[in-house]
Amino acid sequence: MFDYDNLEIICWRCNREKGDNNSFELQYNQDYLSSLADEALARYPTL
């Protein structure tokens, strides 16, 4: 919690939503990675 590498700047809305919910970060990362994958597939369609 107090490790410098653990600090991250987020907006008040995201911070409020996160609260003490430790699963928030996992869900956020999953959503982010899914959107990256979708964008990559749209940009580079398979043959």
C-alpha positions in Angstrom: 0.0 0.0 0.0 2.8 2.4 0.8 5.2 1.2 -1.8 6.1 4.0 -4.3 5.7 1.6 -7.2 2.1 1.0 -6.1 1.0 4.6 -6.5 -1.1 5.5 -9.5 -2.9 8.7 -10.4 -6.5 8.2 -11.2 -9.5 10.5 -11.4 -11.8 11.0 -8.4 -14.6 9.1 -10.2 -12.4 6.0 -10.7 -11.0 6.3 -7.2 -14.5 6.5 -5.7 -15.6 3.5 -7.8 -12.6 1.5 -6.7 -12.8 2.2 -3.0 -11.5 -0.9 -1.2 -12.6 -3.2 -4.1 -9.4 -5.2 -4.9 -11.1 -6.8 -7.9 -11.5 -3.4 -9.6 -8.0 -3.4 -10.9 -8.3 -6.9 -12.3 -11.6 -5.9 -14.1 -10.1 -2.7 -15.3 -7.0 -4.5 -16.7 -9.2 -7.1 -18.4 -11.4 -4.5 -20.0 -8.3 -2.6 -21.2 -6.6 -5.7 -22.6 -9.9 -6.7 -24.3 -10.2 -3.3 -26.0 -6.6 -3.5 -27.2 -7.2 -6.9 -28.6 -10.4 -5.8 -30.4 -8.6 -2.8 -31.8 -5.7 -4.9 -33.0 -8.1 -7.4 -34.7 -10.0 -4.6 -36.3 -6.8 -3.0 -37.6 -5.1 -6.2 -38.7 -7.8 -8.6 -39.9 -6.9 -12.3 -40.1 -6.5 -13.9 -43.5 
